[in-house]
């Protein structure tokens, strides 16, 4: 009975493969991705613009996701998602041959870009293989397992790097990344379900864009998230600049801060997953957006690496809640027939701000340094935009949501 209440029987076979893939992906990610910005700045002396390019990678992929989702749904979505992730892992392996900052930056950009493209397709797959009433909880379990893999891997990574170098570490983690892809490829979509989208790609894009006009609650959510996300993303490349150039961070502290975030991430996912069954996910988005003001402000006052520990803790809480509540919110706005459209337009807007914001932040940092001003003004501006996004999110709660589950929540409240 306990297992049935946690994981319904009809979802268990796919959940087994999904969770296995998550753990292995966590090991691969934890041993590589947290260190790429540090490697770029420390080993290759990457410029502000190169770091901005690396940060923009996943958002260019998100921007491309909307027009490509229609094509990915037409054949085998599981196979297409798997293939794109395999390509991304191969590109990361090829980055070990980079001998310049731009070659390395373009490699990481490509990895992030390719990995982000199939996310709307992945969301539509989850909408079909998991019951809607359990999808938030099951996703939180998946993320917890992935975080556990990342924690173990990130903890070991500095020792691996110290022994065989970062190139050797990337080579060691590569087979684990491939194993994660294989496990995901074992997921089966029920025979009576289909992710194939009707009409042409142009019809799909047009219908997705129309959601911003027709769904007032979704439009309010999208605007608030855009403002918050822009403020958050413009600070990310500048974090690396400030941490490396001013605070003199090393791989040990990169691992400490990353693991602190991940350790907090695990119980936070469980907490937010349970809370999502009790309150609308839009309220969780609001709470976590307010918390997201802490990281940029923490950098304003930090004069030593250890002073970034509050950022690491709050980031774990906020990132877990935002990731889970974003996904839940989109699932609740949507129906099985238009889940990919909601996720697609969300990815498009994520891509727009993600392409622009890192370069705005990096450009602002370059200008501040060139004119003799403190680079931490970027954190002040970014934090202010995050706060404005939270205010917009609060006012957006007045609009009644139109999604199926959200209507049930409102009706029973």
C-alpha positions as MATLAB code, in Angstrom:
seq = 'XXXXXXXXXXXXXXXXXXXXXXXXXXXXXXXXXXXXXXXXXXXXXXXXXXXXXXXXXXXXXXXXXXXXXXXXXXXXXXXXXXXXXXXXXXXXXXXXXXXXXXXXXXXXXXXXXXXXXXXXXXXXXXXXXXXXXXXXXXXXXXXXXXXXXXXXXXXXXXXXXXXXXXXXXXXXXXXXXXXXXXXXXXXXXXXXXXXXXXXXXXXXXXXXXXXXXXXXXXXXXXXXXXXXXXXXXXXXXXXXXXXXXXXXXXXXXXXXXXXXXXXXXXXXXXXXXXXXXXXXXXXXXXXXXXXXXXXXXXXXXXXXXXXXXXXXXXXXXXXXXXXXXXXXXXXXXXXXXXXXXXXXXXXXXXXXXXXXXXXXXXXXXXXXXXXXXXXXXXXXXXXXXXXXXXXXXXXXXXXXXXXXXXXXXXXXX';
ca = [
       0.000    0.000    0.000;
       2.831    2.394    0.813;
       4.569    1.724   -2.498;
       1.274    2.095   -4.358;
       0.644    5.457   -2.686;
       4.118    6.632   -3.710;
       4.397    5.092   -7.184;
       1.247    3.786   -8.909;
       1.728    0.341  -10.426;
       1.076    1.444  -14.006;
       3.924    3.951  -13.777;
       6.509    1.683  -12.132;
       8.216    0.107  -15.200;
       8.860    3.488  -16.797;
       9.729    5.040  -13.453;
      12.416    2.377  -12.972;
      14.145    3.278  -16.231;
      13.560    7.017  -15.767;
      15.081    6.932  -12.273;
      18.024    4.793  -13.411;
      18.726    7.283  -16.174;
      18.441   10.145  -13.671;
      21.010    8.651  -11.295;
      23.498    7.954  -14.082;
      22.897   11.387  -15.607;
      23.505   12.914  -12.189;
      26.868   11.152  -11.961;
      27.844   12.353  -15.438;
      26.646   15.917  -14.842;
      28.135   16.187  -11.345;
      31.570   15.133  -12.507;
      31.732   17.567  -15.420;
      29.278   20.456  -15.751;
      29.851   22.250  -12.393;
      33.512   22.735  -13.331;
      33.283   23.935  -16.938;
      33.080   27.677  -16.115;
      35.976   27.334  -13.664;
      38.041   25.464  -16.278;
      37.258   28.097  -18.908;
      38.344   30.992  -16.704;
      41.220   29.363  -14.820;
      42.777   27.140  -17.492;
      41.925   29.021  -20.687;
      41.539   32.572  -19.292;
      38.168   32.868  -21.045;
      36.877   36.385  -21.620;
      33.641   37.817  -20.287;
      32.045   37.265  -23.694;
      33.182   33.619  -23.857;
      31.656   32.963  -20.443;
      28.470   34.660  -21.624;
      28.430   32.349  -24.648;
      28.701   29.285  -22.413;
      25.880   30.538  -20.213;
      23.656   31.246  -23.227;
      23.992   27.700  -24.614;
      20.973   26.048  -22.957;
      18.809   29.036  -23.795;
      19.668   29.000  -27.475;
      18.582   25.356  -27.328;
      15.376   26.398  -25.589;
      14.783   29.008  -28.293;
      15.174   26.343  -30.992;
      13.024   23.851  -29.083;
       9.670   25.333  -30.164;
      10.121   24.905  -33.944;
      11.920   21.565  -33.511;
       9.454   19.979  -31.049;
       6.917   19.345  -33.793;
       9.478   17.422  -35.856;
      10.751   15.464  -32.846;
       7.229   14.292  -31.996;
       6.530   12.876  -35.449;
       8.712    9.766  -35.237;
       9.928    8.257  -31.962;
      10.188   10.909  -29.218;
      12.078    8.579  -26.868;
      14.619    7.775  -29.564;
      14.990   11.434  -30.566;
      15.529   12.618  -26.988;
      18.065    9.839  -26.439;
      19.954   10.600  -29.649;
      20.289   14.313  -28.874;
      21.643   13.593  -25.402;
      24.156   11.110  -26.818;
      25.383   13.767  -29.251;
      25.717   16.276  -26.391;
      27.834   13.851  -24.380;
      30.078   13.175  -27.382;
      30.590   16.913  -27.879;
      31.582   17.320  -24.217;
      34.108   14.512  -24.646;
      35.517   16.280  -27.707;
      36.099   19.408  -25.576;
      39.161   17.679  -24.093;
      40.898   18.433  -27.389;
      40.295   22.184  -27.041;
      43.415   24.311  -26.679;
      41.886   27.786  -26.710;
      39.229   29.524  -24.655;
      36.888   29.975  -27.627;
      37.165   26.351  -28.740;
      36.292   25.228  -25.219;
      33.511   27.823  -24.870;
      31.894   26.784  -28.160;
      32.072   23.125  -27.117;
      30.252   23.820  -23.840;
      27.783   26.086  -25.633;
      26.966   23.242  -28.030;
      26.567   20.710  -25.215;
      24.087   22.933  -23.381;
      22.265   23.896  -26.583;
      21.706   20.333  -27.791;
      20.673   19.127  -24.324;
      17.952   21.790  -24.055;
      16.290   21.177  -27.435;
      14.349   17.988  -26.499;
      12.955   19.280  -23.186;
       9.402   20.051  -24.473;
       9.321   16.596  -26.057;
      10.463   15.089  -22.760;
       7.707   17.007  -20.957;
       5.050   15.667  -23.315;
       6.379   12.123  -22.780;
       6.100   12.482  -18.997;
       2.553   13.805  -19.427;
       1.673   10.490  -21.102;
       3.577    7.923  -19.037;
       2.726    9.277  -15.564;
      -0.740    9.984  -14.068;
      -1.300   13.733  -13.716;
      -2.151   13.442  -10.012;
       1.260   11.830   -9.398;
       3.460   13.638  -11.911;
       4.707   16.304   -9.501;
       5.580   13.748   -6.850;
       7.229   11.342   -9.301;
       9.237   14.157  -10.851;
      10.462   15.153   -7.399;
      11.631   11.570   -6.806;
      13.463   11.606  -10.151;
      15.180   14.884   -9.321;
      16.162   13.648   -5.851;
      17.786   10.561   -7.336;
      19.570   12.676   -9.918;
      20.776   15.010   -7.188;
      22.133   12.064   -5.207;
      24.163   11.002   -8.224;
      25.415   14.555   -8.681;
      26.391   14.905   -5.020;
      28.470   11.721   -5.037;
      30.089   12.594   -8.340;
      30.807   16.239   -7.518;
      32.346   15.182   -4.209;
      34.729   12.788   -5.965;
      35.458   14.969   -8.996;
      38.175   17.196   -7.416;
      40.124   14.074   -6.403;
      39.714   12.615   -9.896;
      40.823   15.894  -11.484;
      43.815   16.143   -9.137;
      44.920   12.647  -10.157;
      44.265   12.545  -13.930;
      43.365   16.136  -14.860;
      40.053   17.512  -16.079;
      40.503   15.957  -19.512;
      40.939   12.527  -17.960;
      37.911   13.124  -15.731;
      35.718   13.964  -18.747;
      36.900   10.747  -20.397;
      36.097    8.666  -17.282;
      32.582   10.070  -16.944;
      31.712    9.669  -20.642;
      30.608    5.970  -20.467;
      28.346    6.812  -17.512;
      26.635    9.471  -19.614;
      26.069    6.955  -22.415;
      24.636    4.422  -19.931;
      22.143    7.078  -18.782;
      20.982    7.539  -22.369;
      20.552    3.802  -22.825;
      18.417    3.548  -19.667;
      16.170    6.392  -20.857;
      15.725    4.684  -24.230;
      14.017    1.767  -22.410;
      10.994    3.919  -21.469;
       7.822    2.799  -23.233;
       4.929    5.061  -24.166;
       1.538    3.281  -23.806;
       0.281    1.998  -27.148;
      -2.968    3.949  -26.885;
      -1.051    7.202  -26.394;
       0.775    9.275  -28.960;
       2.999   12.332  -28.791;
       2.692   13.041  -32.512;
       1.459   16.602  -33.029;
      -1.114   17.288  -35.732;
      -0.724   19.832  -38.497;
       2.422   21.499  -39.749;
       5.281   23.046  -37.791;
       3.914   26.494  -38.666;
       0.501   25.552  -37.233;
       2.165   24.273  -34.059;
       4.200   27.454  -33.585;
       1.166   29.664  -34.302;
      -1.007   27.763  -31.823;
       1.736   27.947  -29.186;
       2.140   31.707  -29.577;
      -1.637   32.132  -29.384;
      -1.539   30.761  -25.831;
      -0.015   34.051  -24.680;
      -3.082   35.861  -26.023;
      -5.803   33.406  -25.064;
      -4.644   32.260  -21.612;
      -4.474   35.348  -19.381;
      -3.136   33.463  -16.370;
      -0.374   31.878  -18.435;
       0.535   35.277  -19.921;
       0.855   36.802  -16.449;
       2.998   33.852  -15.368;
       5.192   34.134  -18.479;
       5.815   37.878  -18.070;
       6.750   37.526  -14.397;
       9.063   34.600  -15.104;
      10.694   36.502  -17.980;
      11.591   39.490  -15.782;
      12.811   37.289  -12.924;
      14.761   35.047  -15.297;
      16.449   37.960  -17.036;
      17.711   39.336  -13.730;
      18.891   35.913  -12.618;
      20.636   35.003  -15.881;
      22.478   38.275  -16.340;
      24.373   37.604  -13.106;
      25.484   34.021  -13.853;
      28.578   34.722  -16.023;
      29.561   37.533  -13.657;
      29.468   35.120  -10.700;
      32.339   33.210  -12.313;
      34.283   36.406  -13.032;
      33.903   37.637   -9.458;
      34.591   34.261   -7.853;
      37.747   33.551   -9.880;
      39.221   37.044  -10.204;
      38.292   38.536   -6.828;
      37.586   35.674   -4.420;
      40.246   33.327   -5.924;
      38.002   30.265   -5.857;
      39.558   26.841   -6.547;
      38.142   23.422   -7.514;
      37.760   22.435   -3.868;
      35.470   25.374   -3.165;
      33.612   24.870   -6.439;
      32.839   21.350   -5.216;
      31.923   22.550   -1.702;
      29.477   25.178   -2.955;
      27.996   22.846   -5.571;
      27.567   19.997   -3.098;
      26.051   22.310   -0.497;
      23.431   23.323   -3.060;
      22.812   19.701   -4.051;
      22.573   18.449   -0.463;
      19.935   21.098    0.237;
      18.350   20.325   -3.130;
      17.428   16.757   -2.128;
      15.139   17.450    0.871;
      13.896   20.600   -0.858;
      12.590   18.570   -3.796;
      10.784   16.255   -1.385;
       9.363   19.219    0.537;
       8.191   21.120   -2.556;
       6.850   17.904   -4.105;
       4.635   17.261   -1.073;
       3.608   20.910   -0.844;
       2.607   20.862   -4.523;
      -0.181   18.441   -3.591;
      -1.555   20.978   -1.117;
      -1.231   24.423   -2.725;
      -1.224   25.654   -6.348;
       2.272   25.518   -7.877;
       2.020   29.207   -8.831;
       2.321   30.073   -5.144;
       5.444   27.915   -4.893;
       6.862   29.829   -7.870;
       6.238   33.095   -5.998;
       7.934   31.886   -2.795;
      10.978   30.606   -4.659;
      11.272   33.761   -6.771;
      11.516   35.808   -3.584;
      14.220   33.446   -2.307;
      16.119   33.871   -5.592;
      16.974   37.451   -4.590;
      19.524   36.049   -2.105;
      22.285   34.787   -4.503;
      22.979   38.131   -6.257;
      22.778   40.060   -2.989;
      25.078   37.522   -1.321;
      27.712   38.289   -3.969;
      27.361   42.015   -3.234;
      28.517   41.490    0.357;
      30.844   38.490   -0.032;
      34.553   39.270    0.416;
      35.672   35.649    0.802;
      34.618   32.371   -0.795;
      33.188   30.918    2.419;
      30.790   33.861    2.601;
      28.980   32.403   -0.447;
      27.655   29.481    1.596;
      24.290   31.244    2.256;
      23.896   31.536   -1.531;
      24.591   27.824   -1.919;
      21.971   26.912    0.698;
      19.232   29.216   -0.591;
      19.998   28.232   -4.193;
      19.313   24.608   -3.323;
      15.940   25.511   -1.830;
      14.902   27.935   -4.573;
      16.180   25.964   -7.571;
      14.395   22.801   -6.449;
      11.132   24.648   -5.937;
      11.347   26.619   -9.189;
      12.233   23.613  -11.335;
       9.463   21.495   -9.873;
       6.822   24.226   -9.759;
       7.565   25.447  -13.288;
       7.009   21.960  -14.637;
       3.902   21.408  -12.501;
       2.487   24.791  -13.467;
       2.868   24.064  -17.162;
       1.333   20.611  -16.735;
      -1.613   22.143  -14.886;
      -2.119   24.889  -17.447;
      -2.141   22.287  -20.210;
      -4.005   19.183  -21.330;
      -2.412   16.034  -22.804;
      -3.022   17.440  -26.301;
      -1.278   20.794  -25.830;
       1.341   20.112  -23.128;
       4.130   20.384  -25.717;
       2.783   23.780  -26.839;
       2.835   25.219  -23.319;
       6.303   23.809  -22.682;
       7.409   24.980  -26.128;
       6.394   28.618  -25.620;
       7.899   28.524  -22.118;
      11.152   27.258  -23.656;
      10.994   29.934  -26.368;
      10.752   32.735  -23.809;
      13.456   31.048  -21.747;
      15.598   31.048  -24.861;
      14.997   34.733  -25.629;
      16.019   35.922  -22.184;
      18.762   33.325  -21.906;
      20.365   34.441  -25.160;
      20.271   38.126  -24.254;
      20.721   38.264  -20.460;
      24.184   36.616  -20.076;
      25.645   38.951  -22.693;
      23.967   41.971  -21.079;
      25.476   40.944  -17.737;
      28.911   40.181  -19.197;
      28.853   43.420  -21.216;
      27.863   45.421  -18.169;
      30.659   43.785  -16.151;
      33.204   44.605  -18.887;
      32.044   48.223  -18.978;
      32.194   48.534  -15.190;
      35.720   47.117  -15.097;
      36.881   49.311  -17.984;
      35.543   52.471  -16.309;
      36.935   51.614  -12.879;
      33.601   50.804  -11.268;
      32.743   47.843   -9.058;
      31.529   44.798  -11.009;
      29.114   44.016   -8.180;
      26.684   46.584   -9.579;
      25.631   43.795  -11.947;
      24.421   41.826   -8.919;
      22.458   44.831   -7.657;
      20.671   45.279  -10.995;
      20.056   41.534  -11.357;
      18.667   41.275   -7.823;
      16.338   44.218   -8.457;
      14.926   42.528  -11.576;
      14.400   39.286   -9.646;
      12.449   41.229   -7.018;
      10.334   42.946   -9.691;
       9.605   39.512  -11.156;
       8.393   38.342   -7.737;
       6.089   41.359   -7.455;
       4.640   40.658  -10.908;
       4.169   37.011   -9.923;
       2.226   38.102   -6.832;
      -0.123   40.270   -8.889;
      -0.464   37.449  -11.425;
      -2.116   35.242   -8.808;
      -5.333   37.256   -9.247;
      -5.993   35.669  -12.643;
      -7.871   32.347  -12.497;
      -5.875   29.527  -14.110;
      -7.487   27.624  -16.962;
      -5.733   24.273  -16.642;
      -7.578   21.073  -15.737;
      -5.997   20.255  -12.413;
      -5.837   23.912  -11.380;
      -9.599   24.160  -11.882;
     -10.064   21.151   -9.596;
      -7.833   22.708   -6.947;
      -9.745   26.002   -7.139;
     -13.076   24.206   -7.032;
     -12.206   22.194   -3.961;
     -10.602   25.072   -2.079;
];
